[in-house]
């Protein structure tokens, strides 16, 4: 098995594990901070135990040794983990995942700001198209059931924070950030604990909570490992699957229709990013001239 095939397979499974994330948030009978607490604690604690059992404490020290970029990574991952649950509790699942699909646009901005990479013309065109798509989604939030502008705004914050994390990880590529995910999640869980009521979850919901944590644990590890073996364009194409599959899953299980505005705006966002990543695959970047997009 080649490294590229391994990376594609691991990343694909990681994406599929994160598809039911928003559905779990809706199915658990608890307030958003409580759902976020258990999601982060179980996934973060499980990941930490997995790393410790395999490699000891060395990988954690390595992440902490990356300085400000490791700190930015953990801040981005931890904050996006909390904001995601809040966003899903306030707006439609389709809106959340389609807005989060804009992550490559924010990654391009952060790559320019933090890494000094110039933004290509094709990324600028993509940013314009994505902005139009997001505007259509936001406009429809006033007329679509389960949707709200407040939740849409939080989803944009999720996209920006996770893009910050991924861009920071690129700066310290030789270091595995799996321990960073574990630390970020556990710290975030402790931060929101005063606002949560962990023991309020009904006993009948415990299996759902454990399954939710298990899926996030698996996706966190796989999506931290797989992309190290493939290009960002290949990662981008695979991640788009969530934007398509998560709304379909919510539609099938919860009868939550995305609404015409989300469908149109989402098609523009996903279509623009699909074209961007296909162009990236066809045109390898010049190693002497780094650029975002």
TAMOVEN-V520440 format. One record per helix or strand of 3 or more residues. SS is the DSSP state (H for helix, E for strand). FROM is the first residue (numbers start at 0). TO is the last residue. Records with the same first field share a line. If there is no record, write none. Layout:
SS=FROM-TO + FROM-TO
//
This chain:
H=2-18 + 20-26 + 31-54 + 57-63 + 67-89 + 92-99 + 102-114 + 120-139 + 148-170 + 177-194 + 197-199 + 202-228 + 231-253 + 259-281
//
